[in-house]
Amino acid sequence: MRIVILGTRGFPDVQGGVEKHCEILAAGLVKLGCEVIVFTRKPYVDAGIKEYKGVKLVSLPAFRSKLFEAFLHTFIGVFAALKYKPDILHIQGIGPAFFSPLAKILRMKVVVTSHGQNYKHLKWGFVPRIVLRLAEFFGVIFADGLIAISKTIAGEIKIKFGKDAVVIPNGVVSAYIPEDDCFIGKYSLIRGKYILSVGRFVPEKGLHDLMEAFKSVSGWKLAIVGDADHPDRYSLSLKNKAAKNNNIILTGFLTGQALGQLYKNAGLFVLASYYEGMPIALLEAMSYGLSCIASDIPPNRDIGLSGDRFFKAGDILSLANKIREFMSKPLTDQEKKIQIQMVEERYSWDSAADRTLELYKQVKK
């Protein structure tokens, strides 16, 4: 079966939950015997990279723009897909799903994955939110197959449109256990004595709240892994705040051994988001047996943390209190083992690939 995936910036080593989702899912589908073509965007992926883990990468023109980048890339991609005569055109995200009707006019079978209601992101203004709502409508109505990455998203689709989405959660790659700790030394971090957060520099990740709450913490450091896709006033404000506090470390975007070391050696992981489709960074942290706290939004509550580990999104005092509480309550070895086992059982990429292929087969019929 030939699959074209559209809607991601691309991979490998590109920041973003959708990008990680597509990278691992596409490789899993290749293992199941599919031919998978992924359209990448030139500013993010070297056009010279033609293949990754058996996945064919096709670079298409794009330019970095918060408003028009995904829109134009997807428009070009729908026509580019005609050349490959795919059995399935798999559109990732509700923004790119704006062009589902066009793909249907061109007689392609379309599967859409909703990673969440992007119009709820704080970065969007009035007009972009309207366009994204329309894109969601087109994606849900015109798709031959519909996937939601969480029960929360599927429930919202059912309420708004009366349509059922197949819930296929993101998986988690087995924790990468590094052989040494050279990277934490590079950032002047001490094992078990720093708070970790991972995410893009956008308002809905709540990193500004985390920095503010951290002011009441003493004796530890705060390490934040990530950066902005498109530098703006908000991302610059975070960097200015960090520059004024020697105990806040901004590492930039990290993967592989460096990120693994930071997960492995942190004393506490914090996710302060206002909105998530499905919190991959939180799942990754839990897969390392890391003590975690998170904002009390539904996608975070669906993950499997105990109820006492949540704080009200946007409530800096509540966040600060939770940080201080769980700084002094590390997980026992048994608790770590149970948490890791739970994540491995519930969130399997192999299962995600199997179920996605099954949906493809149903749509193709």
N, C-alpha and C positions, 0 to 999 in steps of 0.2 A: 504494500500500500504506500502510495506517495503522498506525503504531507508537506504542505507549505505553512510555515509559522510566520505570522506578521503581527507587529505591534510592540516588539521589544527593541531596545537600542542595540542589543546584541551581546555577545560574549566571545571569549572569556574575560574575566576580571573587569567587568563593568558594574558600577554601583547600582543597586536597586533590587527590590524584591521581585518584580516581574522578570528582571534579567536573570536572577538566580533561578527562579522557577523554570524559565524557558531552557536555560543551560542544562539543568539536571533532567528535566522531563524529556527534552529532545534526545539526549544521550540514551535514556532509558527506552525510548521508543525504537531507536536504532537497534538496541539489543534484542528487541522483540521482533525484528525483521522488517521494520518500516524503513523506507527511504525518506529522510527528513531534510528539507531545505529551509533554512532560516534567513530571512532578509535582515541585514544589519545596517546600521547607520554609519556613514563614513567618519564623522567626527569622533566616534567612540571606539570603533574597531578598525584595525589596519586592513585596508582593502586587499592586502597581499595574503591574508589568512583565509584560505579557501576551505579548510576543513578543521573540525575540532571534535574529537572522540566519535568519529564516524558521521557527524552532522555536516552537511554541506552549507557553507556560509556564503551568501551572496550579498555583496556590498551595494547599497543603493544611495543615491545622493541625498543629503540632508544637511541642514544647518542648525546650529544651536540657537533655539528660540523657545522660550517657555510657552508661548502662545501657539506657534504654528508648526513646530518641529514634528510632532507625532502626526498631526493632521496631514501635512504634505507628504511625509514619508509613507503613510498608509495609502494615500491616494495613488502614488506612484507604484506602491507594492501590489495593489490589487491588479493593475494592468500587467505588471511584471510576472505575476503568478500564472497568467494565461500561457506563457511560454512553456511552463513546466507541466501543464495539464494535470494538476493535483487531484487526487481522489477527495482530499479534504483541504480546505483553506481554514486554518485555525487562527482566529484573531484573538489576541491577548489584550484584555482591558476594554473598558466601556468607551474610552475616547476613540481608539481606532475602530470600534464597532460602528461608528458613524457611517462607514462605507460598506456595511453588510448588504444594504439594498443594491449597491452597485455590483458587488460580487455575485449576488443572486441574478441580476440582469445578465451578467456575463456567464451564467449557467454553471456556477461553481457551488459545490456543497460547502456550507459554512458552519463551523463550530465556533462559538464565542465563549471565552472564559471571563467571568466577572471577578476581578480582584478587589472589588469594592466600589462604593459610590464616590468617584473622584471629585464630584462637584461639592462634596462636603469638606474638601481640603481648604484650609484657610488661605492658601496662596491665590485662589481664583477670585476674580471680580465677577460682577453681575452677568455680563454677556457670556464669558466663558462657561459659567455655571449653567446657563440656559442651553448652550451648545452641548455640554456634557450630558445634561438630562435628555436632550433629544437623541444623542448618541446611544445612551442606555436604552431608550425606547426602541430605536432601530435594531440594536443588537439583540434584544430580547424577542422582538416580534419577527424578525427576518431570519434568525439563526435556525439551522436545521437541528443543531444540538447545542444545549446550553449547560455550562459548567459554572458552579460557584465554589470558591475555595474554602468557604466556611458555612456552617448552618445559619449563622446570622445573616449573611448575604443572601442565601437561598430563601430565607424567611421574608426578607425585605422584597425580593423579586416576586414572591408569591402574593404578598399583600398588595403590591403596586400594580402588577400586571396579570395576576391570576395564572401564571405559568410556573411549572415545576422545573427547577434546575437540579442537575445531578451534583451532589456535593462530593468533591474530590479534594481533600485537604492537601496542602503542601506537605512534603516530607522533610526530613532532616538528615543531612549527611552525617555518617558516624563521626563522632568527635575526633578531631585531629590532635593527637597528643604529641607535642613537640619534645625533642630530646633534651633541649636545654632552655635556659631562661634569658638568653642574650638580649631579646627585644625588650623585656620589661626593664632591664638595666639601662638600655638606650634611652628610655623615657623616665629614668630615675624613679621607678615604681618599686615598691616593696611587696613581696608576695603576701597576699591576704590583707593588705592594708590600703587597698584602693577600690573605689566604686567604678564600675564600667557601664557605659551605655554605647549602643551602636545604632547609627541611623543617619539618614540624610539631613542636611541643614535646612529643614523646612518647618514652618510654624507648627504643623499638626503633630510633629514628633515631641513637642513640649520640652526641648532642650533648654530653652530660656527659663522654664520653671525649675528644672533640675539644677541649673547653675545658681539660681536664687536660693533654693532650698539648701544647697551645699554650703552656703555661707555660715550656716549654724553648725557645721560639722568640723571637728578638730581632730588632728592626728592622722587623718587619711588624705589621699589625693583622689581626684576625679579624672578618669581617662575617658575621652569621648572619641570614638572611631567613626569617621565619616567626613563628608564635605557636602558642598552644594553642587548640584548639577549645573545650575546657572547662577553665578554669584549675584547677590542682590543685597538690598538694605538689611534684610533679616540675617543672612549668613554673615555679613560684615559685622553686625551688632554682636553676634555670638563670639566672633574672633576678637573683637574689642574687649568684651567681658573677660575672656580667657587671658588676654594679655595683661589684665590688671590683677590677676590672681595667680600666683606662682604654683598653687596647688591644683590648678586645672590644666590638664594636658590634652591638647588637640593633636591627634596622630595623623589626621587625614584618612583617606580610604585605604583599608588594609584587607588582605586575604591571606590564605595559606598559613604558613608557620607563624608569622607575626600575629595574626588575629587569634590563632589557636593558643599561643602563649598568653595573650591578654585574657582570654576566657578562662584558661586553666588556672591562672594565678590570682584572679580577682577575689576580693572578699565579698562583694555584693554586686548584683546586676540590677539596673533600674531602667524600666521603660515607662516614660512619662507621657505617652502619646495621647492626643485628643481623638485620633482616628487611626484605625488599622483595618486592612482587609483581613489579613491573617499575619500575626506578628512572628515572622521568621527569626528575627534576632533573638526574641525571647525564647523560642524553641531551641535555638542553637545554644543559648546560655544554659538552659535546663539540661540539654544533652551532655554538657560537661559536668553535671552535678553541682552547678553553681547556685548558691542561694539567690533568689530573685524576688523583686517586688515590682508591681505594675499598676498602672492606672486602671480604674474600674469600668472601662468600656467593655461592651459585650464580647467582641472578638478576643480580648485578653482573658476574660473570665471563662471562655470556652476551652482554654488550653489545658487546664487541669491543676493549676496552683490552688493551694488552700485559701479559704476566704479571708484569712487574717493578713494576707500578703498584698492586699489591694488598697489603694488610696484614691480619693476623689480626683478625677482629672481636673487640672487647673488650680487645685487647692495646695498652695505652696506650704502652708503650715502642716497639713496632713502628710504631704510628701516628706517634709523634714522630720516629722515624728516617726514615720515608718523607716526612714533611713537610719535614724539613731537606734530604733528598736532592733532592727535586724543586723546592724553592725555588730551587735553583741550577742547574736543568736545564730552562729554558724550551723550549717547542716551537719548531722552526724554521718558517719560512714554508711549506716544503714539507710538513712533518709536519702542520701545521694544515690545509692544503689536503686532504691525504689523509684526515684524520679527519673533516672536514666532509663530504666526498664520501661516505664510508662511511655516516655517519649518514643522509644524505639518501636514499641508495639502499636501505638496510635498513629504515628506519622512516618510512614514508609514511602519512599519514592518509588520503590518497585511496585507497590500496590497502586500508587497514583498512575504509573505508566500502564499497568494492566487494565485499570478501569477506564483510562482515557482511550486506549486502543479498542476496548469493547464498545465504547460509545461511537468511535469512528465507524466500526463495522455496522452498527445499527443505522447510522446516518447514511452510509453508503448503500444499504439495501433500499 
